Amino acid sequence: MLAMTKGERQKLGRRCGVLLQGAGVYGSALWDSLTVEQNLEHQLRAQRDRVAAAVAERVAERLAEVGLGSSAQLMPAALSAGMRRRLALARALVADPDFAVLDSFELGADPVTLGRMCELVARRHGESGGTYLMATQSMHVVRRLADEIVVMWDGRVIAEGPAEAVLGSHEAEVQQLLSGATTGPLNMNPPAAPGPGSPAVAPAPAAPAPGETGFELPLPLVG
């Protein structure tokens, strides 16, 4: 990327779809000054050279897929958190990208809605192909959609390979993550409270909550 010219980066960007993790309008990188409908229209026009009628038809179709057909004229701030995630997913895939990065699209979704979103992702990938890279903490998403899996814990990779092999792994760490067991090698027990006379320790600064990092701004996803 660093060796690319600006034109080359823009050309690559037009082939990509991105859904960022985070809460609120800015966390999903939605354009808060555009309506629900316009968010998809802008993305589609930037990535695909289409006439106005074709853009309108595609946008209406994709909003209906995520249950936002009746919300087309609303602003993103008027949507619930779950609806904003669905809008962000629709926008990421509206132009049938060659490469899509989908970070935690399951946030805010009830089980039925999540099932429909998984069906949508599978259908879009089946129809347009390409490569989808997904980050998720939902085992439902993993089991429904993954072909290859990389399992991470505390910043390290503890398993990777074809989905069938990883999901069938007998490694204790992998099994604990897949089952959600609270006991096992992946220990999250808090440190013991200091005893009487122990020196006071200043608390560590709180880690930023999802969506509060400096990178999750409503920046255009394409050049």
MOCORFEN-V14587 format. One record per pair of residues at least 12 apart in sequence whose ideal C-beta (glycine too) atoms are under 10 Angstrom apart, sorted by sequence separation. I is the first residue (numbers start at 1). J is the second residue. D is the distance in Angstrom with one decimal. If there is no record, write none. Layout:
# MOCORFEN-V14587
I & J & D
I & J & D
This chain:
# MOCORFEN-V14587
31 & 43 & 8.9
44 & 56 & 9.7
60 & 72 & 7.5
71 & 83 & 6.9
76 & 88 & 9.0
93 & 105 & 9.9
105 & 117 & 6.3
106 & 118 & 8.3
134 & 146 & 7.5
148 & 160 & 7.6
149 & 161 & 6.8
159 & 171 & 6.3
166 & 178 & 8.7
172 & 184 & 5.9
173 & 185 & 5.2
174 & 186 & 9.7
42 & 55 & 9.7
59 & 72 & 7.8
74 & 87 & 9.6
89 & 102 & 7.0
92 & 105 & 8.1
105 & 118 & 9.1
121 & 134 & 8.0
132 & 145 & 7.9
148 & 161 & 7.0
149 & 162 & 7.6
158 & 171 & 7.4
172 & 185 & 5.2
173 & 186 & 5.8
41 & 55 & 5.6
44 & 58 & 6.1
45 & 59 & 10.0
88 & 102 & 9.1
132 & 146 & 9.7
148 & 162 & 6.1
149 & 163 & 5.2
158 & 172 & 9.9
159 & 173 & 7.4
171 & 185 & 9.2
172 & 186 & 8.6
40 & 55 & 8.6
41 & 56 & 7.7
44 & 59 & 6.6
67 & 82 & 9.8
68 & 83 & 6.5
71 & 86 & 9.6
88 & 103 & 9.5
102 & 117 & 9.9
105 & 120 & 9.5
132 & 147 & 9.2
133 & 148 & 9.8
134 & 149 & 10.0
135 & 150 & 9.5
147 & 162 & 7.2
148 & 163 & 6.6
149 & 164 & 9.4
151 & 166 & 6.4
158 & 173 & 4.8
159 & 174 & 4.8
43 & 59 & 9.3
67 & 83 & 8.0
68 & 84 & 9.8
71 & 87 & 8.2
89 & 105 & 4.9
105 & 121 & 7.5
131 & 147 & 9.9
146 & 162 & 9.1
147 & 163 & 5.8
149 & 165 & 8.4
150 & 166 & 8.5
151 & 167 & 9.9
158 & 174 & 6.4
41 & 58 & 8.9
42 & 59 & 9.9
66 & 83 & 8.5
88 & 105 & 7.4
89 & 106 & 9.6
133 & 150 & 9.8
135 & 152 & 9.1
146 & 163 & 4.4
147 & 164 & 9.4
148 & 165 & 9.7
149 & 166 & 4.3
156 & 173 & 10.0
40 & 58 & 7.9
41 & 59 & 5.4
44 & 62 & 8.6
68 & 86 & 6.2
145 & 163 & 8.9
146 & 164 & 9.7
148 & 166 & 8.5
149 & 167 & 7.3
151 & 169 & 8.6
158 & 176 & 9.8
159 & 177 & 8.6
37 & 56 & 8.6
40 & 59 & 4.5
66 & 85 & 9.1
67 & 86 & 6.5
68 & 87 & 6.0
85 & 104 & 8.2
86 & 105 & 8.3
88 & 107 & 9.8
102 & 121 & 7.2
158 & 177 & 7.8
159 & 178 & 9.8
39 & 59 & 9.1
40 & 60 & 9.2
66 & 86 & 4.0
85 & 105 & 6.0
89 & 109 & 9.7
118 & 138 & 9.2
121 & 141 & 8.6
125 & 145 & 8.2
143 & 163 & 8.0
146 & 166 & 8.3
149 & 169 & 9.6
151 & 171 & 9.2
153 & 173 & 6.7
38 & 59 & 8.8
40 & 61 & 9.9
65 & 86 & 9.0
66 & 87 & 6.9
85 & 106 & 7.9
100 & 121 & 8.7
142 & 163 & 7.4
146 & 167 & 8.3
153 & 174 & 9.4
37 & 59 & 5.9
40 & 62 & 6.1
66 & 88 & 9.5
68 & 90 & 7.1
85 & 107 & 5.4
86 & 108 & 8.5
118 & 140 & 7.3
122 & 144 & 7.2
125 & 147 & 9.7
151 & 173 & 8.0
36 & 59 & 9.3
37 & 60 & 8.1
40 & 63 & 6.7
63 & 86 & 9.2
66 & 89 & 6.4
67 & 90 & 9.7
84 & 107 & 9.5
85 & 108 & 5.1
86 & 109 & 7.7
118 & 141 & 6.2
121 & 144 & 8.5
122 & 145 & 6.1
151 & 174 & 5.9
153 & 176 & 9.1
39 & 63 & 9.7
63 & 87 & 8.0
65 & 89 & 9.4
66 & 90 & 4.7
82 & 106 & 9.7
84 & 108 & 7.7
85 & 109 & 6.8
100 & 124 & 8.5
114 & 138 & 7.2
117 & 141 & 8.6
121 & 145 & 6.0
142 & 166 & 8.7
143 & 167 & 6.8
153 & 177 & 6.7
18 & 43 & 9.9
62 & 87 & 9.8
65 & 90 & 6.7
66 & 91 & 9.6
82 & 107 & 7.6
83 & 108 & 8.0
100 & 125 & 8.3
115 & 140 & 7.7
118 & 143 & 9.4
119 & 144 & 8.3
142 & 167 & 7.5
149 & 174 & 9.5
152 & 177 & 9.4
17 & 43 & 8.1
37 & 63 & 6.9
40 & 66 & 10.0
64 & 90 & 9.6
81 & 107 & 7.3
82 & 108 & 3.3
83 & 109 & 9.9
114 & 140 & 6.3
118 & 144 & 4.4
119 & 145 & 9.7
151 & 177 & 6.2
36 & 63 & 6.9
62 & 89 & 9.5
63 & 90 & 6.3
66 & 93 & 9.6
81 & 108 & 4.4
82 & 109 & 5.6
86 & 113 & 7.7
90 & 117 & 9.8
93 & 120 & 7.9
97 & 124 & 9.3
114 & 141 & 7.4
117 & 144 & 9.6
118 & 145 & 5.9
151 & 178 & 8.6
158 & 185 & 9.3
40 & 68 & 9.3
62 & 90 & 4.8
63 & 91 & 9.9
65 & 93 & 9.1
80 & 108 & 7.2
81 & 109 & 9.8
82 & 110 & 7.7
85 & 113 & 9.5
89 & 117 & 6.4
93 & 121 & 7.5
96 & 124 & 7.1
100 & 128 & 9.6
106 & 134 & 9.5
117 & 145 & 9.9
139 & 167 & 8.9
158 & 186 & 8.5
61 & 90 & 9.8
62 & 91 & 8.3
65 & 94 & 9.9
92 & 121 & 9.7
96 & 125 & 9.6
105 & 134 & 7.5
107 & 136 & 9.4
109 & 138 & 9.0
111 & 140 & 7.7
115 & 144 & 7.8
17 & 47 & 8.0
83 & 113 & 9.8
86 & 116 & 9.3
90 & 120 & 8.3
93 & 123 & 9.8
94 & 124 & 9.4
98 & 128 & 8.5
100 & 130 & 6.6
101 & 131 & 9.6
102 & 132 & 6.3
103 & 133 & 8.9
104 & 134 & 8.6
105 & 135 & 9.3
106 & 136 & 6.1
107 & 137 & 9.2
114 & 144 & 8.9
16 & 47 & 8.5
37 & 68 & 9.0
41 & 72 & 9.9
59 & 90 & 8.8
62 & 93 & 7.4
63 & 94 & 9.2
82 & 113 & 7.0
86 & 117 & 6.9
89 & 120 & 7.4
93 & 124 & 4.9
96 & 127 & 7.6
97 & 128 & 7.9
98 & 129 & 7.9
99 & 130 & 6.0
100 & 131 & 7.4
101 & 132 & 8.0
102 & 133 & 7.2
103 & 134 & 7.6
104 & 135 & 6.1
105 & 136 & 7.6
106 & 137 & 8.0
107 & 138 & 9.1
109 & 140 & 9.9
14 & 46 & 6.8
15 & 47 & 7.7
36 & 68 & 5.9
37 & 69 & 9.7
40 & 72 & 8.9
59 & 91 & 9.7
62 & 94 & 5.1
82 & 114 & 9.6
85 & 117 & 8.4
89 & 121 & 7.6
92 & 124 & 9.5
93 & 125 & 8.7
96 & 128 & 3.7
98 & 130 & 4.6
99 & 131 & 5.1
100 & 132 & 4.8
101 & 133 & 5.0
102 & 134 & 4.7
103 & 135 & 4.6
104 & 136 & 5.9
106 & 138 & 4.6
109 & 141 & 9.8
153 & 185 & 9.5
154 & 186 & 8.0
13 & 46 & 8.5
14 & 47 & 4.8
36 & 69 & 9.6
39 & 72 & 9.9
61 & 94 & 9.3
62 & 95 & 9.7
95 & 128 & 9.2
96 & 129 & 8.5
97 & 130 & 6.0
98 & 131 & 7.2
99 & 132 & 7.9
100 & 133 & 7.1
101 & 134 & 7.9
102 & 135 & 7.5
103 & 136 & 8.2
104 & 137 & 7.0
105 & 138 & 9.2
153 & 186 & 5.9
13 & 47 & 8.3
14 & 48 & 8.1
36 & 70 & 9.9
37 & 71 & 8.7
38 & 72 & 8.9
86 & 120 & 9.0
90 & 124 & 9.7
96 & 130 & 7.4
97 & 131 & 9.1
99 & 133 & 7.5
100 & 134 & 8.4
101 & 135 & 8.0
102 & 136 & 8.1
104 & 138 & 8.2
106 & 140 & 7.5
154 & 188 & 9.5
14 & 49 & 9.8
36 & 71 & 5.2
37 & 72 & 4.0
38 & 73 & 9.2
59 & 94 & 7.1
82 & 117 & 9.9
89 & 124 & 9.4
93 & 128 & 8.2
97 & 132 & 8.8
106 & 141 & 5.5
142 & 177 & 9.9
143 & 178 & 9.2
10 & 46 & 9.5
35 & 71 & 8.9
36 & 72 & 5.3
37 & 73 & 6.5
39 & 75 & 9.6
58 & 94 & 6.7
105 & 141 & 7.9
142 & 178 & 8.4
35 & 72 & 6.8
36 & 73 & 7.2
37 & 74 & 8.8
38 & 75 & 9.4
39 & 76 & 6.9
58 & 95 & 8.5
93 & 130 & 9.5
104 & 141 & 9.0
35 & 73 & 5.5
36 & 74 & 5.4
38 & 76 & 9.9
58 & 96 & 9.4
139 & 177 & 8.4
35 & 74 & 6.4
36 & 75 & 7.5
55 & 94 & 9.5
93 & 132 & 8.9
102 & 141 & 9.3
139 & 178 & 6.2
35 & 75 & 6.0
36 & 76 & 6.6
92 & 132 & 9.6
137 & 177 & 9.4
139 & 179 & 8.8
34 & 75 & 7.9
35 & 76 & 8.1
139 & 180 & 7.8
33 & 75 & 8.1
34 & 76 & 7.8
36 & 78 & 8.6
32 & 75 & 6.9
33 & 76 & 9.2
35 & 78 & 9.5
36 & 79 & 7.2
102 & 145 & 9.4
31 & 75 & 9.7
32 & 76 & 5.5
30 & 75 & 9.4
31 & 76 & 7.5
32 & 77 & 6.1
50 & 95 & 9.1
30 & 76 & 4.4
48 & 94 & 8.7
67 & 113 & 7.6
30 & 77 & 9.0
36 & 83 & 8.6
40 & 87 & 7.9
43 & 90 & 9.3
44 & 91 & 8.6
47 & 94 & 8.0
48 & 95 & 5.0
66 & 113 & 9.1
28 & 76 & 8.0
36 & 84 & 9.3
39 & 87 & 6.4
43 & 91 & 5.0
47 & 95 & 3.7
48 & 96 & 8.0
30 & 79 & 8.8
39 & 88 & 8.6
42 & 91 & 8.7
43 & 92 & 8.2
46 & 95 & 8.0
47 & 96 & 8.7
48 & 97 & 9.9
67 & 116 & 7.7
25 & 75 & 8.7
26 & 76 & 9.6
36 & 86 & 9.9
37 & 87 & 9.9
40 & 90 & 6.2
41 & 91 & 9.8
43 & 93 & 9.7
44 & 94 & 5.0
45 & 95 & 9.0
47 & 97 & 7.1
66 & 116 & 8.2
67 & 117 & 9.6
25 & 76 & 4.8
28 & 79 & 9.9
36 & 87 & 5.8
39 & 90 & 8.5
40 & 91 & 5.4
43 & 94 & 5.6
44 & 95 & 5.3
65 & 116 & 8.6
66 & 117 & 7.4
24 & 76 & 9.1
25 & 77 & 5.5
39 & 91 & 5.4
42 & 94 & 9.8
43 & 95 & 6.4
44 & 96 & 9.7
65 & 117 & 9.4
24 & 77 & 8.6
25 & 78 & 9.9
28 & 81 & 8.9
40 & 93 & 9.9
41 & 94 & 8.8
25 & 79 & 8.5
27 & 81 & 8.8
30 & 84 & 6.3
36 & 90 & 9.0
40 & 94 & 5.0
43 & 97 & 9.8
65 & 119 & 9.4
66 & 120 & 6.8
30 & 85 & 9.9
36 & 91 & 9.4
39 & 94 & 9.0
40 & 95 & 9.2
65 & 120 & 5.6
25 & 81 & 9.7
28 & 84 & 5.3
24 & 81 & 7.4
27 & 84 & 8.2
28 & 85 & 6.3
30 & 87 & 6.4
23 & 81 & 6.3
27 & 85 & 9.2
28 & 86 & 9.8
30 & 88 & 6.1
62 & 120 & 9.2
65 & 123 & 8.4
25 & 84 & 6.5
28 & 87 & 7.4
29 & 88 & 7.1
65 & 124 & 8.7
24 & 84 & 7.5
28 & 88 & 3.9
31 & 91 & 9.1
23 & 84 & 8.8
27 & 88 & 8.8
28 & 89 & 9.0
30 & 91 & 7.5
22 & 84 & 9.9
23 & 85 & 9.6
25 & 87 & 9.8
29 & 91 & 8.9
62 & 124 & 9.1
22 & 85 & 9.8
25 & 88 & 9.7
28 & 91 & 8.7
29 & 92 & 9.5
21 & 85 & 9.6
28 & 92 & 9.5
19 & 85 & 7.9
22 & 88 & 9.5
21 & 88 & 9.8
19 & 87 & 9.8
20 & 88 & 7.5
19 & 88 & 4.8
18 & 88 & 8.9
19 & 89 & 5.6
19 & 90 & 9.4
17 & 89 & 9.3
19 & 91 & 7.7
20 & 92 & 9.1
18 & 91 & 9.0
19 & 92 & 4.2
17 & 91 & 7.7
18 & 92 & 5.8
19 & 93 & 8.5
17 & 92 & 3.9
28 & 103 & 9.6
16 & 92 & 9.0
17 & 93 & 5.5
17 & 94 & 7.6
27 & 104 & 10.0
28 & 105 & 9.5
17 & 95 & 6.7
16 & 95 & 9.3
17 & 96 & 8.4
18 & 97 & 8.6
28 & 107 & 9.1
15 & 95 & 8.9
17 & 97 & 3.6
27 & 107 & 9.1
14 & 95 & 8.0
15 & 96 & 10.0
16 & 97 & 5.4
17 & 98 & 8.8
18 & 99 & 9.3
19 & 100 & 7.7
20 & 101 & 8.4
21 & 102 & 9.5
22 & 103 & 8.4
15 & 97 & 6.0
16 & 98 & 7.3
17 & 99 & 7.5
18 & 100 & 7.3
19 & 101 & 7.0
20 & 102 & 9.5
21 & 103 & 4.0
22 & 104 & 8.6
14 & 97 & 8.6
15 & 98 & 4.3
16 & 99 & 5.0
17 & 100 & 4.1
18 & 101 & 5.0
19 & 102 & 4.7
20 & 103 & 5.7
21 & 104 & 4.5
13 & 97 & 9.9
14 & 98 & 9.3
15 & 99 & 6.2
16 & 100 & 7.0
17 & 101 & 7.4
18 & 102 & 8.1
19 & 103 & 5.9
20 & 104 & 8.9
21 & 105 & 9.0
23 & 107 & 7.9
15 & 100 & 9.8
16 & 101 & 7.3
17 & 102 & 8.1
18 & 103 & 8.1
19 & 104 & 8.2
22 & 107 & 8.7
23 & 108 & 8.7
12 & 98 & 9.4
19 & 105 & 5.6
21 & 107 & 7.4
12 & 99 & 8.7
107 & 210 & 8.5
107 & 211 & 9.9
104 & 210 & 8.1
17 & 124 & 9.5
103 & 210 & 9.7
17 & 130 & 8.7
103 & 216 & 9.9
16 & 130 & 9.5
21 & 135 & 7.2
15 & 130 & 8.5
17 & 132 & 8.8
18 & 133 & 10.0
19 & 134 & 9.2
21 & 136 & 9.9
19 & 135 & 9.7
101 & 221 & 10.0
97 & 221 & 9.9
97 & 222 & 9.8
95 & 222 & 8.9
92 & 221 & 8.0
91 & 221 & 8.0
76 & 218 & 9.3
46 & 220 & 7.6
47 & 221 & 8.9
46 & 221 & 8.0
47 & 222 & 5.9
46 & 222 & 4.4
43 & 220 & 8.9
45 & 222 & 9.7
46 & 223 & 8.1
42 & 220 & 8.4
43 & 221 & 6.7
42 & 221 & 9.6
43 & 222 & 7.2
42 & 222 & 9.2
27 & 209 & 9.7
27 & 210 & 7.0
28 & 211 & 8.5
27 & 211 & 3.4
34 & 218 & 9.8
26 & 211 & 6.9
27 & 212 & 8.4
33 & 218 & 8.7
23 & 209 & 7.5
25 & 211 & 9.8
26 & 212 & 9.4
27 & 213 & 9.5
29 & 215 & 9.7
32 & 218 & 6.1
22 & 209 & 8.9
23 & 210 & 6.3
24 & 211 & 6.0
29 & 216 & 6.8
31 & 218 & 5.9
22 & 210 & 5.4
23 & 211 & 4.2
24 & 212 & 9.6
28 & 216 & 8.5
29 & 217 & 7.2
30 & 218 & 6.4
31 & 219 & 9.6
21 & 210 & 5.8
22 & 211 & 2.9
23 & 212 & 8.4
27 & 216 & 5.5
29 & 218 & 5.4
31 & 220 & 8.0
20 & 210 & 9.9
21 & 211 & 7.2
22 & 212 & 7.8
26 & 216 & 6.3
27 & 217 & 9.6
28 & 218 & 8.7
29 & 219 & 6.5
31 & 221 & 9.6
20 & 211 & 8.6
22 & 213 & 7.9
26 & 217 & 6.1
27 & 218 & 9.4
29 & 220 & 8.8
21 & 213 & 9.4
24 & 216 & 9.3
26 & 218 & 5.4
29 & 221 & 6.6
20 & 213 & 9.9
22 & 215 & 9.5
23 & 216 & 9.3
25 & 218 & 7.1
26 & 219 & 9.8
22 & 216 & 4.6
20 & 215 & 8.3
21 & 216 & 7.5
22 & 217 & 9.8
20 & 216 & 5.6
20 & 217 & 9.4
20 & 218 & 9.7
20 & 219 & 9.5
18 & 219 & 10.0
20 & 221 & 8.8
19 & 221 & 9.3
18 & 221 & 5.1
17 & 221 & 7.5
18 & 222 & 9.1
16 & 221 & 7.5
17 & 222 & 9.2
16 & 222 & 7.6
13 & 220 & 8.8
14 & 221 & 9.8
15 & 222 & 9.2
13 & 221 & 7.2
14 & 222 & 5.5
13 & 222 & 4.5
14 & 223 & 7.6
12 & 222 & 9.5
13 & 223 & 5.0
11 & 222 & 9.9
12 & 223 & 8.9
10 & 222 & 7.3
11 & 223 & 8.3
10 & 223 & 3.3
9 & 223 & 6.4
7 & 223 & 8.6
6 & 223 & 7.4
